[in-house]
Amino acid sequence: MDVLYLLVPMSVVAMLGILAVFAWALHGGQFEEIDAVGAQILESSDAPLGAALDSDQPASGRALEKSATVSINSQRSSP
């Protein structure tokens, strides 16, 4: 029963902390235009995947996936 003297104030402080973080995110505009961000994914351009990468990065993730798939398939098919 004595532990309630510790747990109740700790839970109230935790609740107030969570509420403060939520209010901060709400005031900072975190929850505005949620639907627009999701629509951006669906309306993406047909630009190649590597177009936005720096020159020191690989051209695209798909090219790496295809090369890995080809090398695995060639290892399986070799006698």
All heavy atoms as a GROMACS GRO file, in nm:
protein
  573
    1MET      N    1   0.081  -0.119   0.000
    1MET     CA    2   0.000   0.000   0.000
    1MET      C    3   0.086   0.127   0.000
    1MET      O    4   0.047   0.227  -0.059
    1MET     CB    5  -0.092  -0.005   0.122
    1MET     CG    6  -0.193   0.103   0.126
    1MET     SD    7  -0.320   0.070   0.005
    1MET     CE    8  -0.428   0.203   0.037
    2ASP      N    9   0.202   0.117   0.062
    2ASP     CA   10   0.290   0.234   0.066
    2ASP      C   11   0.346   0.268  -0.072
    2ASP      O   12   0.385   0.383  -0.095
    2ASP     CB   13   0.406   0.208   0.162
    2ASP     CG   14   0.360   0.204   0.307
    2ASP    OD1   15   0.257   0.267   0.336
    2ASP    OD2   16   0.428   0.138   0.388
    3VAL      N   17   0.349   0.169  -0.161
    3VAL     CA   18   0.405   0.193  -0.293
    3VAL      C   19   0.316   0.288  -0.374
    3VAL      O   20   0.361   0.354  -0.466
    3VAL     CB   21   0.429   0.059  -0.366
    3VAL    CG1   22   0.299  -0.002  -0.414
    3VAL    CG2   23   0.526   0.077  -0.481
    4LEU      N   24   0.189   0.297  -0.337
    4LEU     CA   25   0.098   0.388  -0.408
    4LEU      C   26   0.139   0.533  -0.389
    4LEU      O   27   0.114   0.617  -0.477
    4LEU     CB   28  -0.046   0.367  -0.361
    4LEU     CG   29  -0.110   0.236  -0.405
    4LEU    CD1   30  -0.250   0.225  -0.346
    4LEU    CD2   31  -0.116   0.226  -0.555
    5TYR      N   32   0.200   0.565  -0.275
    5TYR     CA   33   0.248   0.701  -0.254
    5TYR      C   34   0.358   0.738  -0.353
    5TYR      O   35   0.383   0.855  -0.378
    5TYR     CB   36   0.300   0.719  -0.111
    5TYR     CG   37   0.191   0.709  -0.006
    5TYR    CD1   38   0.195   0.612   0.093
    5TYR    CD2   39   0.084   0.797  -0.008
    5TYR    CE1   40   0.095   0.603   0.188
    5TYR    CE2   41  -0.017   0.790   0.087
    5TYR     CZ   42  -0.010   0.692   0.185
    5TYR     OH   43  -0.108   0.684   0.278
    6LEU      N   44   0.423   0.639  -0.409
    6LEU     CA   45   0.527   0.662  -0.510
    6LEU      C   46   0.470   0.653  -0.652
    6LEU      O   47   0.500   0.736  -0.737
    6LEU     CB   48   0.641   0.561  -0.492
    6LEU     CG   49   0.754   0.567  -0.594
    6LEU    CD1   50   0.830   0.699  -0.579
    6LEU    CD2   51   0.845   0.449  -0.578
    7LEU      N   52   0.388   0.550  -0.673
    7LEU     CA   53   0.340   0.524  -0.810
    7LEU      C   54   0.238   0.627  -0.860
    7LEU      O   55   0.240   0.661  -0.978
    7LEU     CB   56   0.280   0.384  -0.817
    7LEU     CG   57   0.379   0.269  -0.802
    7LEU    CD1   58   0.307   0.136  -0.807
    7LEU    CD2   59   0.484   0.276  -0.910
    8VAL      N   60   0.150   0.674  -0.775
    8VAL     CA   61   0.049   0.770  -0.819
    8VAL      C   62   0.114   0.901  -0.862
    8VAL      O   63   0.086   0.950  -0.973
    8VAL     CB   64  -0.060   0.790  -0.711
    8VAL    CG1   65  -0.151   0.906  -0.747
    8VAL    CG2   66  -0.141   0.663  -0.695
    9PRO      N   67   0.202   0.962  -0.783
    9PRO     CA   68   0.266   1.085  -0.833
    9PRO      C   69   0.354   1.061  -0.957
    9PRO      O   70   0.358   1.146  -1.047
    9PRO     CB   71   0.352   1.131  -0.716
    9PRO     CG   72   0.292   1.068  -0.596
    9PRO     CD   73   0.235   0.939  -0.643
   10MET      N   74   0.420   0.946  -0.964
   10MET     CA   75   0.501   0.917  -1.084
   10MET      C   76   0.413   0.904  -1.207
   10MET      O   77   0.449   0.951  -1.315
   10MET     CB   78   0.583   0.789  -1.063
   10MET     CG   79   0.702   0.808  -0.974
   10MET     SD   80   0.795   0.657  -0.946
   10MET     CE   81   0.834   0.605  -1.110
   11SER      N   82   0.296   0.842  -1.195
   11SER     CA   83   0.207   0.829  -1.311
   11SER      C   84   0.149   0.965  -1.351
   11SER      O   85   0.130   0.991  -1.470
   11SER     CB   86   0.096   0.729  -1.282
   11SER     OG   87   0.014   0.775  -1.176
   12VAL      N   88   0.122   1.051  -1.255
   12VAL     CA   89   0.072   1.184  -1.287
   12VAL      C   90   0.180   1.265  -1.359
   12VAL      O   91   0.152   1.333  -1.459
   12VAL     CB   92   0.024   1.257  -1.160
   12VAL    CG1   93  -0.005   1.404  -1.187
   12VAL    CG2   94  -0.099   1.188  -1.103
   13VAL      N   95   0.304   1.255  -1.313
   13VAL     CA   96   0.414   1.325  -1.379
   13VAL      C   97   0.436   1.271  -1.520
   13VAL      O   98   0.456   1.348  -1.615
   13VAL     CB   99   0.543   1.316  -1.294
   13VAL    CG1  100   0.664   1.362  -1.371
   13VAL    CG2  101   0.527   1.395  -1.165
   14ALA      N  102   0.427   1.138  -1.535
   14ALA     CA  103   0.443   1.078  -1.668
   14ALA      C  104   0.331   1.123  -1.761
   14ALA      O  105   0.355   1.153  -1.879
   14ALA     CB  106   0.446   0.927  -1.657
   15MET      N  107   0.210   1.127  -1.709
   15MET     CA  108   0.096   1.171  -1.791
   15MET      C  109   0.113   1.317  -1.834
   15MET      O  110   0.087   1.352  -1.949
   15MET     CB  111  -0.034   1.156  -1.714
   15MET     CG  112  -0.157   1.198  -1.793
   15MET     SD  113  -0.306   1.209  -1.696
   15MET     CE  114  -0.264   1.337  -1.581
   16LEU      N  115   0.156   1.402  -1.742
   16LEU     CA  116   0.179   1.542  -1.777
   16LEU      C  117   0.292   1.557  -1.878
   16LEU      O  118   0.287   1.642  -1.966
   16LEU     CB  119   0.208   1.624  -1.651
   16LEU     CG  120   0.089   1.643  -1.556
   16LEU    CD1  121   0.134   1.715  -1.429
   16LEU    CD2  122  -0.023   1.717  -1.625
   17GLY      N  123   0.395   1.474  -1.867
   17GLY     CA  124   0.505   1.476  -1.964
   17GLY      C  125   0.458   1.436  -2.102
   17GLY      O  126   0.493   1.499  -2.203
   18ILE      N  127   0.378   1.331  -2.109
   18ILE     CA  128   0.325   1.286  -2.238
   18ILE      C  129   0.233   1.393  -2.297
   18ILE      O  130   0.237   1.420  -2.418
   18ILE     CB  131   0.251   1.152  -2.221
   18ILE    CG1  132   0.353   1.042  -2.190
   18ILE    CG2  133   0.170   1.118  -2.344
   18ILE    CD1  134   0.291   0.912  -2.148
   19LEU      N  135   0.152   1.454  -2.214
   19LEU     CA  136   0.064   1.560  -2.260
   19LEU      C  137   0.143   1.681  -2.310
   19LEU      O  138   0.108   1.742  -2.411
   19LEU     CB  139  -0.031   1.602  -2.147
   19LEU     CG  140  -0.140   1.702  -2.183
   19LEU    CD1  141  -0.234   1.643  -2.287
   19LEU    CD2  142  -0.215   1.741  -2.058
   20ALA      N  143   0.254   1.712  -2.243
   20ALA     CA  144   0.338   1.824  -2.286
   20ALA      C  145   0.403   1.795  -2.421
   20ALA      O  146   0.409   1.882  -2.509
   20ALA     CB  147   0.444   1.853  -2.180
   21VAL      N  148   0.451   1.673  -2.440
   21VAL     CA  149   0.512   1.636  -2.569
   21VAL      C  150   0.408   1.640  -2.680
   21VAL      O  151   0.435   1.688  -2.791
   21VAL     CB  152   0.579   1.497  -2.558
   21VAL    CG1  153   0.618   1.445  -2.694
   21VAL    CG2  154   0.699   1.504  -2.466
   22PHE      N  155   0.286   1.592  -2.651
   22PHE     CA  156   0.180   1.596  -2.750
   22PHE      C  157   0.144   1.740  -2.786
   22PHE      O  158   0.125   1.774  -2.904
   22PHE     CB  159   0.057   1.521  -2.700
   22PHE     CG  160  -0.060   1.528  -2.793
   22PHE    CD1  161  -0.059   1.458  -2.912
   22PHE    CD2  162  -0.170   1.606  -2.762
   22PHE    CE1  163  -0.166   1.464  -3.000
   22PHE    CE2  164  -0.278   1.613  -2.848
   22PHE     CZ  165  -0.275   1.542  -2.967
   23ALA      N  166   0.134   1.827  -2.685
   23ALA     CA  167   0.102   1.968  -2.711
   23ALA      C  168   0.212   2.035  -2.791
   23ALA      O  169   0.185   2.116  -2.880
   23ALA     CB  170   0.079   2.041  -2.578
   24TRP      N  171   0.336   2.001  -2.761
   24TRP     CA  172   0.449   2.056  -2.835
   24TRP      C  173   0.444   2.014  -2.982
   24TRP      O  174   0.463   2.095  -3.074
   24TRP     CB  175   0.578   2.011  -2.770
   24TRP     CG  176   0.704   2.058  -2.834
   24TRP    CD1  177   0.732   2.181  -2.884
   24TRP    CD2  178   0.823   1.980  -2.854
   24TRP    NE1  179   0.860   2.185  -2.934
   24TRP    CE2  180   0.918   2.063  -2.916
   24TRP    CE3  181   0.858   1.850  -2.825
   24TRP    CZ2  182   1.045   2.017  -2.950
   24TRP    CZ3  183   0.984   1.805  -2.858
   24TRP    CH2  184   1.076   1.890  -2.920
   25ALA      N  185   0.415   1.885  -3.008
   25ALA     CA  186   0.405   1.836  -3.144
   25ALA      C  187   0.286   1.900  -3.216
   25ALA      O  188   0.294   1.934  -3.335
   25ALA     CB  189   0.393   1.685  -3.145
   26LEU      N  190   0.177   1.916  -3.146
   26LEU     CA  191   0.058   1.976  -3.206
   26LEU      C  192   0.083   2.123  -3.240
   26LEU      O  193   0.047   2.170  -3.349
   26LEU     CB  194  -0.059   1.964  -3.109
   26LEU     CG  195  -0.197   1.996  -3.161
   26LEU    CD1  196  -0.235   1.901  -3.272
   26LEU    CD2  197  -0.297   1.989  -3.048
   27HIS      N  198   0.148   2.194  -3.151
   27HIS     CA  199   0.179   2.335  -3.175
   27HIS      C  200   0.284   2.351  -3.284
   27HIS      O  201   0.282   2.448  -3.360
   27HIS     CB  202   0.228   2.400  -3.046
   27HIS     CG  203   0.263   2.544  -3.061
   27HIS    ND1  204   0.168   2.642  -3.086
   27HIS    CD2  205   0.382   2.609  -3.057
   27HIS    CE1  206   0.228   2.758  -3.096
   27HIS    NE2  207   0.358   2.741  -3.078
   28GLY      N  208   0.373   2.255  -3.298
   28GLY     CA  209   0.478   2.263  -3.398
   28GLY      C  210   0.433   2.223  -3.538
   28GLY      O  211   0.511   2.227  -3.633
   29GLY      N  212   0.308   2.183  -3.554
   29GLY     CA  213   0.257   2.150  -3.686
   29GLY      C  214   0.286   2.007  -3.729
   29GLY      O  215   0.280   1.975  -3.847
   30GLN      N  216   0.313   1.919  -3.635
   30GLN     CA  217   0.346   1.780  -3.668
   30GLN      C  218   0.228   1.708  -3.732
   30GLN      O  219   0.247   1.621  -3.816
   30GLN     CB  220   0.388   1.707  -3.540
   30GLN     CG  221   0.429   1.565  -3.560
   30GLN     CD  222   0.563   1.553  -3.628
   30GLN    OE1  223   0.647   1.638  -3.614
   30GLN    NE2  224   0.582   1.445  -3.701
   31PHE      N  225   0.106   1.742  -3.695
   31PHE     CA  226  -0.011   1.669  -3.741
   31PHE      C  227  -0.087   1.741  -3.851
   31PHE      O  228  -0.201   1.707  -3.880
   31PHE     CB  229  -0.104   1.641  -3.622
   31PHE     CG  230  -0.037   1.561  -3.515
   31PHE    CD1  231  -0.005   1.620  -3.394
   31PHE    CD2  232  -0.005   1.429  -3.535
   31PHE    CE1  233   0.058   1.547  -3.295
   31PHE    CE2  234   0.057   1.356  -3.438
   31PHE     CZ  235   0.088   1.414  -3.316
   32GLU      N  236  -0.026   1.840  -3.913
   32GLU     CA  237  -0.091   1.909  -4.022
   32GLU      C  238  -0.051   1.844  -4.154
   32GLU      O  239   0.061   1.799  -4.172
   32GLU     CB  240  -0.052   2.056  -4.021
   32GLU     CG  241  -0.100   2.124  -3.895
   32GLU     CD  242  -0.100   2.273  -3.906
   32GLU    OE1  243  -0.080   2.324  -4.018
   32GLU    OE2  244  -0.119   2.337  -3.802
   33GLU      N  245  -0.144   1.839  -4.244
   33GLU     CA  246  -0.124   1.784  -4.379
   33GLU      C  247  -0.075   1.640  -4.377
   33GLU      O  248   0.013   1.601  -4.452
   33GLU     CB  249  -0.028   1.872  -4.459
   33GLU     CG  250  -0.076   2.013  -4.478
   33GLU     CD  251   0.018   2.093  -4.565
   33GLU    OE1  252   0.098   2.032  -4.638
   33GLU    OE2  253   0.011   2.216  -4.560
   34ILE      N  254  -0.134   1.559  -4.291
   34ILE     CA  255  -0.097   1.418  -4.286
   34ILE      C  256  -0.137   1.349  -4.417
   34ILE      O  257  -0.062   1.267  -4.470
   34ILE     CB  258  -0.162   1.349  -4.164
   34ILE    CG1  259  -0.099   1.404  -4.036
   34ILE    CG2  260  -0.146   1.198  -4.172
   34ILE    CD1  261  -0.161   1.350  -3.910
   35ASP      N  262  -0.254   1.381  -4.469
   35ASP     CA  263  -0.302   1.319  -4.592
   35ASP      C  264  -0.218   1.360  -4.712
   35ASP      O  265  -0.200   1.282  -4.805
   35ASP     CB  266  -0.448   1.354  -4.617
   35ASP     CG  267  -0.539   1.297  -4.509
   35ASP    OD1  268  -0.504   1.192  -4.453
   35ASP    OD2  269  -0.644   1.358  -4.481
   36ALA      N  270  -0.166   1.481  -4.711
   36ALA     CA  271  -0.087   1.529  -4.824
   36ALA      C  272   0.044   1.451  -4.836
   36ALA      O  273   0.089   1.421  -4.946
   36ALA     CB  274  -0.058   1.677  -4.810
   37VAL      N  275   0.103   1.415  -4.723
   37VAL     CA  276   0.228   1.338  -4.727
   37VAL      C  277   0.202   1.199  -4.783
   37VAL      O  278   0.279   1.146  -4.863
   37VAL     CB  279   0.290   1.332  -4.586
   37VAL    CG1  280   0.412   1.242  -4.585
   37VAL    CG2  281   0.327   1.469  -4.538
   38GLY      N  282   0.092   1.138  -4.744
   38GLY     CA  283   0.057   1.007  -4.799
   38GLY      C  284   0.026   1.013  -4.947
   38GLY      O  285   0.058   0.921  -5.022
   39ALA      N  286  -0.035   1.122  -4.992
   39ALA     CA  287  -0.067   1.137  -5.134
   39ALA      C  288   0.060   1.160  -5.216
   39ALA      O  289   0.064   1.124  -5.333
   39ALA     CB  290  -0.164   1.251  -5.154
   40GLN      N  291   0.164   1.219  -5.156
   40GLN     CA  292   0.288   1.241  -5.229
   40GLN      C  293   0.351   1.109  -5.272
   40GLN      O  294   0.409   1.100  -5.379
   40GLN     CB  295   0.389   1.316  -5.142
   40GLN     CG  296   0.367   1.464  -5.137
   40GLN     CD  297   0.472   1.532  -5.050
   40GLN    OE1  298   0.533   1.469  -4.965
   40GLN    NE2  299   0.490   1.660  -5.071
   41ILE      N  300   0.336   1.007  -5.191
   41ILE     CA  301   0.392   0.877  -5.226
   41ILE      C  302   0.321   0.821  -5.347
   41ILE      O  303   0.383   0.766  -5.438
   41ILE     CB  304   0.381   0.781  -5.106
   41ILE    CG1  305   0.466   0.832  -4.991
   41ILE    CG2  306   0.421   0.641  -5.145
   41ILE    CD1  307   0.446   0.759  -4.863
   42LEU      N  308   0.188   0.836  -5.351
   42LEU     CA  309   0.111   0.782  -5.462
   42LEU      C  310   0.130   0.863  -5.590
   42LEU      O  311   0.118   0.810  -5.699
   42LEU     CB  312  -0.037   0.779  -5.425
   42LEU     CG  313  -0.071   0.688  -5.306
   42LEU    CD1  314  -0.217   0.704  -5.272
   42LEU    CD2  315  -0.036   0.545  -5.335
   43GLU      N  316   0.161   0.992  -5.576
   43GLU     CA  317   0.176   1.079  -5.691
   43GLU      C  318   0.322   1.104  -5.727
   43GLU      O  319   0.355   1.204  -5.788
   43GLU     CB  320   0.107   1.212  -5.663
   43GLU     CG  321  -0.041   1.200  -5.642
   43GLU     CD  322  -0.103   1.328  -5.593
   43GLU    OE1  323  -0.028   1.426  -5.576
   43GLU    OE2  324  -0.225   1.331  -5.574
   44SER      N  325   0.408   1.013  -5.690
   44SER     CA  326   0.551   1.035  -5.716
   44SER      C  327   0.579   1.034  -5.865
   44SER      O  328   0.507   0.974  -5.944
   44SER     CB  329   0.634   0.929  -5.646
   44SER     OG  330   0.608   0.802  -5.702
   45SER      N  331   0.685   1.101  -5.902
   45SER     CA  332   0.720   1.108  -6.043
   45SER      C  333   0.784   0.978  -6.089
   45SER      O  334   0.818   0.892  -6.010
   45SER     CB  335   0.816   1.224  -6.066
   45SER     OG  336   0.938   1.198  -6.000
   46ASP      N  337   0.804   0.967  -6.219
   46ASP     CA  338   0.865   0.847  -6.275
   46ASP      C  339   1.016   0.862  -6.286
   46ASP      O  340   1.079   0.794  -6.367
   46ASP     CB  341   0.806   0.818  -6.413
   46ASP     CG  342   0.660   0.778  -6.403
   46ASP    OD1  343   0.621   0.725  -6.298
   46ASP    OD2  344   0.585   0.800  -6.499
   47ALA      N  345   1.075   0.949  -6.208
   47ALA     CA  346   1.221   0.968  -6.212
   47ALA      C  347   1.289   0.842  -6.160
   47ALA      O  348   1.236   0.772  -6.074
   47ALA     CB  349   1.260   1.087  -6.125
   48PRO      N  350   1.405   0.811  -6.214
   48PRO     CA  351   1.476   0.693  -6.165
   48PRO      C  352   1.512   0.708  -6.019
   48PRO      O  353   1.527   0.818  -5.967
   48PRO     CB  354   1.601   0.686  -6.252
   48PRO     CG  355   1.605   0.810  -6.332
   48PRO     CD  356   1.473   0.879  -6.320
   49LEU      N  357   1.526   0.593  -5.952
   49LEU     CA  358   1.553   0.595  -5.809
   49LEU      C  359   1.684   0.663  -5.777
   49LEU      O  360   1.698   0.726  -5.674
   49LEU     CB  361   1.554   0.453  -5.754
   49LEU     CG  362   1.419   0.382  -5.752
   49LEU    CD1  363   1.436   0.239  -5.707
   49LEU    CD2  364   1.324   0.454  -5.661
   50GLY      N  365   1.784   0.653  -5.861
   50GLY     CA  366   1.914   0.707  -5.832
   50GLY      C  367   1.928   0.854  -5.866
   50GLY      O  368   2.033   0.912  -5.845
   51ALA      N  369   1.824   0.917  -5.916
   51ALA     CA  370   1.836   1.056  -5.959
   51ALA      C  371   1.861   1.151  -5.843
   51ALA      O  372   1.928   1.252  -5.858
   51ALA     CB  373   1.709   1.098  -6.033
   52ALA      N  374   1.809   1.119  -5.726
   52ALA     CA  375   1.823   1.209  -5.612
   52ALA      C  376   1.944   1.176  -5.526
   52ALA      O  377   1.968   1.242  -5.427
   52ALA     CB  378   1.697   1.203  -5.528
   53LEU      N  379   2.018   1.073  -5.561
   53LEU     CA  380   2.132   1.032  -5.479
   53LEU      C  381   2.256   1.112  -5.514
   53LEU      O  382   2.269   1.167  -5.623
   53LEU     CB  383   2.162   0.883  -5.499
   53LEU     CG  384   2.052   0.787  -5.454
   53LEU    CD1  385   2.092   0.646  -5.489
   53LEU    CD2  386   2.028   0.799  -5.305
   54ASP      N  387   2.347   1.118  -5.422
   54ASP     CA  388   2.475   1.181  -5.449
   54ASP      C  389   2.557   1.094  -5.543
   54ASP      O  390   2.530   0.976  -5.563
   54ASP     CB  391   2.553   1.201  -5.319
   54ASP     CG  392   2.485   1.302  -5.228
   54ASP    OD1  393   2.412   1.387  -5.281
   54ASP    OD2  394   2.506   1.294  -5.106
   55SER      N  395   2.662   1.152  -5.598
   55SER     CA  396   2.744   1.078  -5.694
   55SER      C  397   2.824   0.965  -5.629
   55SER      O  398   2.863   0.871  -5.697
   55SER     CB  399   2.838   1.174  -5.766
   55SER     OG  400   2.925   1.234  -5.670
   56ASP      N  401   2.847   0.972  -5.499
   56ASP     CA  402   2.926   0.868  -5.435
   56ASP      C  403   2.841   0.751  -5.389
   56ASP      O  404   2.892   0.653  -5.336
   56ASP     CB  405   3.005   0.925  -5.317
   56ASP     CG  406   2.915   0.981  -5.210
   56ASP    OD1  407   2.801   1.020  -5.243
   56ASP    OD2  408   2.958   0.987  -5.093
   57GLN      N  409   2.709   0.756  -5.410
   57GLN     CA  410   2.622   0.646  -5.371
   57GLN      C  411   2.587   0.562  -5.493
   57GLN      O  412   2.596   0.608  -5.606
   57GLN     CB  413   2.495   0.702  -5.308
   57GLN     CG  414   2.523   0.773  -5.176
   57GLN     CD  415   2.395   0.825  -5.113
   57GLN    OE1  416   2.288   0.815  -5.173
   57GLN    NE2  417   2.407   0.880  -4.996
   58PRO      N  418   2.547   0.437  -5.472
   58PRO     CA  419   2.509   0.352  -5.585
   58PRO      C  420   2.391   0.410  -5.662
   58PRO      O  421   2.312   0.487  -5.608
   58PRO     CB  422   2.471   0.219  -5.521
   58PRO     CG  423   2.496   0.232  -5.377
   58PRO     CD  424   2.538   0.370  -5.345
   59ALA      N  425   2.380   0.371  -5.786
   59ALA     CA  426   2.280   0.429  -5.876
   59ALA      C  427   2.138   0.404  -5.826
   59ALA      O  428   2.057   0.495  -5.822
   59ALA     CB  429   2.296   0.373  -6.016
   60SER      N  430   2.104   0.283  -5.790
   60SER     CA  431   1.969   0.257  -5.741
   60SER      C  432   1.967   0.129  -5.660
   60SER      O  433   2.049   0.039  -5.679
   60SER     CB  434   1.869   0.246  -5.855
   60SER     OG  435   1.890   0.127  -5.926
   61GLY      N  436   1.871   0.121  -5.572
   61GLY     CA  437   1.854   0.001  -5.492
   61GLY      C  438   1.806  -0.115  -5.576
   61GLY      O  439   1.841  -0.229  -5.553
   62ARG      N  440   1.725  -0.085  -5.678
   62ARG     CA  441   1.675  -0.192  -5.764
   62ARG      C  442   1.788  -0.258  -5.843
   62ARG      O  443   1.788  -0.377  -5.864
   62ARG     CB  444   1.568  -0.140  -5.859
   62ARG     CG  445   1.442  -0.101  -5.789
   62ARG     CD  446   1.338  -0.059  -5.894
   62ARG     NE  447   1.222  -0.004  -5.831
   62ARG     CZ  448   1.110  -0.072  -5.811
   62ARG    NH1  449   1.102  -0.197  -5.847
   62ARG    NH2  450   1.007  -0.014  -5.753
   63ALA      N  451   1.884  -0.179  -5.886
   63ALA     CA  452   1.996  -0.236  -5.960
   63ALA      C  453   2.075  -0.330  -5.871
   63ALA      O  454   2.119  -0.436  -5.915
   63ALA     CB  455   2.086  -0.126  -6.013
   64LEU      N  456   2.093  -0.293  -5.746
   64LEU     CA  457   2.163  -0.380  -5.654
   64LEU      C  458   2.084  -0.506  -5.626
   64LEU      O  459   2.140  -0.615  -5.617
   64LEU     CB  460   2.192  -0.306  -5.523
   64LEU     CG  461   2.288  -0.189  -5.532
   64LEU    CD1  462   2.296  -0.119  -5.399
   64LEU    CD2  463   2.424  -0.236  -5.578
   65GLU      N  464   1.950  -0.494  -5.615
   65GLU     CA  465   1.867  -0.610  -5.592
   65GLU      C  466   1.874  -0.705  -5.712
   65GLU      O  467   1.884  -0.826  -5.696
   65GLU     CB  468   1.722  -0.569  -5.570
   65GLU     CG  469   1.696  -0.504  -5.437
   65GLU     CD  470   1.552  -0.458  -5.424
   65GLU    OE1  471   1.469  -0.496  -5.508
   65GLU    OE2  472   1.524  -0.385  -5.328
   66LYS      N  473   1.869  -0.649  -5.833
   66LYS     CA  474   1.873  -0.732  -5.952
   66LYS      C  475   2.007  -0.804  -5.964
   66LYS      O  476   2.013  -0.921  -5.996
   66LYS     CB  477   1.846  -0.648  -6.077
   66LYS     CG  478   1.703  -0.606  -6.091
   66LYS     CD  479   1.683  -0.525  -6.217
   66LYS     CE  480   1.540  -0.480  -6.229
   66LYS     NZ  481   1.519  -0.398  -6.348
   67SER      N  482   2.115  -0.734  -5.934
   67SER     CA  483   2.245  -0.798  -5.945
   67SER      C  484   2.260  -0.907  -5.841
   67SER      O  485   2.319  -1.012  -5.867
   67SER     CB  486   2.358  -0.695  -5.932
   67SER     OG  487   2.358  -0.639  -5.802
   68ALA      N  488   2.206  -0.886  -5.721
   68ALA     CA  489   2.212  -0.989  -5.617
   68ALA      C  490   2.126  -1.108  -5.657
   68ALA      O  491   2.166  -1.223  -5.637
   68ALA     CB  492   2.166  -0.932  -5.484
   69THR      N  493   2.009  -1.082  -5.717
   69THR     CA  494   1.922  -1.191  -5.760
   69THR      C  495   1.987  -1.269  -5.873
   69THR      O  496   1.982  -1.392  -5.874
   69THR     CB  497   1.787  -1.135  -5.809
   69THR    OG1  498   1.732  -1.054  -5.704
   69THR    CG2  499   1.691  -1.245  -5.845
   70VAL      N  500   2.050  -1.201  -5.966
   70VAL     CA  501   2.117  -1.269  -6.077
   70VAL      C  502   2.231  -1.355  -6.024
   70VAL      O  503   2.249  -1.470  -6.067
   70VAL     CB  504   2.168  -1.166  -6.180
   70VAL    CG1  505   2.260  -1.232  -6.282
   70VAL    CG2  506   2.052  -1.099  -6.249
   71SER      N  507   2.310  -1.304  -5.930
   71SER     CA  508   2.422  -1.381  -5.879
   71SER      C  509   2.373  -1.502  -5.800
   71SER      O  510   2.432  -1.609  -5.807
   71SER     CB  511   2.514  -1.294  -5.793
   71SER     OG  512   2.446  -1.253  -5.677
   72ILE      N  513   2.263  -1.489  -5.727
   72ILE     CA  514   2.209  -1.603  -5.654
   72ILE      C  515   2.154  -1.705  -5.750
   72ILE      O  516   2.177  -1.826  -5.735
   72ILE     CB  517   2.098  -1.556  -5.556
   72ILE    CG1  518   2.161  -1.475  -5.443
   72ILE    CG2  519   2.020  -1.674  -5.500
   72ILE    CD1  520   2.060  -1.410  -5.353
   73ASN      N  521   2.083  -1.659  -5.853
   73ASN     CA  522   2.028  -1.752  -5.952
   73ASN      C  523   2.139  -1.821  -6.030
   73ASN      O  524   2.127  -1.939  -6.063
   73ASN     CB  525   1.933  -1.681  -6.048
   73ASN     CG  526   1.803  -1.642  -5.978
   73ASN    OD1  527   1.767  -1.701  -5.877
   73ASN    ND2  528   1.736  -1.542  -6.032
   74SER      N  529   2.246  -1.752  -6.061
   74SER     CA  530   2.355  -1.815  -6.134
   74SER      C  531   2.427  -1.917  -6.046
   74SER      O  532   2.474  -2.019  -6.097
   74SER     CB  533   2.453  -1.710  -6.186
   74SER     OG  534   2.518  -1.647  -6.077
   75GLN      N  535   2.434  -1.894  -5.918
   75GLN     CA  536   2.496  -1.992  -5.828
   75GLN      C  537   2.410  -2.115  -5.816
   75GLN      O  538   2.460  -2.227  -5.810
   75GLN     CB  539   2.518  -1.930  -5.689
   75GLN     CG  540   2.625  -1.826  -5.684
   75GLN     CD  541   2.630  -1.760  -5.547
   75GLN    OE1  542   2.552  -1.789  -5.460
   75GLN    NE2  543   2.723  -1.667  -5.532
   76ARG      N  544   2.281  -2.100  -5.818
   76ARG     CA  545   2.190  -2.214  -5.806
   76ARG      C  546   2.191  -2.297  -5.934
   76ARG      O  547   2.181  -2.418  -5.930
   76ARG     CB  548   2.047  -2.167  -5.780
   76ARG     CG  549   2.028  -2.116  -5.640
   76ARG     CD  550   1.884  -2.079  -5.620
   76ARG     NE  551   1.865  -2.023  -5.487
   76ARG     CZ  552   1.755  -1.963  -5.447
   76ARG    NH1  553   1.654  -1.951  -5.530
   76ARG    NH2  554   1.746  -1.915  -5.326
   77SER      N  555   2.202  -2.230  -6.049
   77SER     CA  556   2.194  -2.303  -6.176
   77SER      C  557   2.327  -2.366  -6.216
   77SER      O  558   2.332  -2.451  -6.304
   77SER     CB  559   2.145  -2.210  -6.286
   77SER     OG  560   2.238  -2.106  -6.307
   78SER      N  561   2.435  -2.324  -6.154
   78SER     CA  562   2.565  -2.382  -6.193
   78SER      C  563   2.579  -2.522  -6.135
   78SER      O  564   2.534  -2.551  -6.025
   78SER     CB  565   2.680  -2.292  -6.145
   78SER     OG  566   2.678  -2.287  -6.004
   79PRO      N  567   2.644  -2.613  -6.212
   79PRO     CA  568   2.653  -2.754  -6.167
   79PRO      C  569   2.748  -2.774  -6.052
   79PRO      O  570   2.827  -2.715  -6.005
   79PRO     CB  571   2.705  -2.828  -6.290
   79PRO     CG  572   2.744  -2.726  -6.389
   79PRO     CD  573   2.696  -2.594  -6.343
   0.00000   0.00000   0.00000
